[in-house]
């Protein structure tokens, strides 16, 4: 389980960085829409990282 969570966290980090890079090329409403996606990915990564920390203790 721990390894699966680590992989999920790394995948989410990659998705976050990729989306953030794409967002820098957008403007207006499209940039705002992608920001919402980025924020959702950040939240998911935070939850996964919290589970990683919790399973260590």
C-alpha positions as CSV (number, residue, x, y, z in Angstrom):
1,X,0.0,0.0,0.0
2,X,2.8,2.4,0.9
3,X,4.5,2.0,-2.5
4,X,1.2,2.5,-4.3
5,X,0.6,5.8,-2.4
6,X,4.2,6.9,-3.2
7,X,3.6,6.2,-6.9
8,X,0.2,8.1,-6.8
9,X,1.9,11.1,-5.2
10,X,4.6,11.2,-7.8
11,X,2.0,10.9,-10.6
12,X,0.0,13.7,-9.1
13,X,3.1,15.9,-8.8
14,X,3.8,15.3,-12.5
15,X,0.3,16.2,-13.4
16,X,0.4,19.3,-11.3
17,X,3.7,20.5,-12.8
18,X,2.5,19.8,-16.4
19,X,-0.8,21.6,-15.9
20,X,1.0,24.5,-14.3
21,X,3.3,24.8,-17.3
22,X,0.4,24.6,-19.8
23,X,-1.4,27.3,-17.8
24,X,1.4,29.7,-18.3
25,X,0.5,29.7,-22.0
26,X,-3.2,30.3,-21.5
27,X,-5.1,33.4,-20.6
28,X,-8.5,34.4,-19.3
29,X,-11.2,31.9,-18.7
30,X,-9.1,29.0,-20.0
31,X,-6.3,29.7,-17.5
32,X,-8.9,29.9,-14.7
33,X,-10.4,26.6,-15.7
34,X,-7.0,24.9,-15.7
35,X,-6.2,26.6,-12.3
36,X,-9.3,24.7,-10.9
37,X,-7.9,21.4,-12.2
38,X,-4.5,22.2,-10.8
39,X,-6.0,23.0,-7.4
40,X,-7.9,19.7,-7.4
41,X,-4.7,17.8,-8.2
42,X,-3.0,19.7,-5.4
43,X,-5.7,18.7,-3.0
44,X,-5.6,15.0,-4.1
45,X,-1.8,15.0,-3.7
46,X,-2.2,16.5,-0.2
47,X,-4.6,13.7,0.8
48,X,-2.3,11.0,-0.6
49,X,0.7,12.5,1.1
50,X,-1.2,12.6,4.4
51,X,-2.0,8.9,4.0
52,X,1.7,8.2,3.4
53,X,2.6,9.9,6.6
54,X,-0.3,8.2,8.5
55,X,0.7,4.7,7.4
56,X,4.3,5.3,8.5
57,X,3.2,5.8,12.1
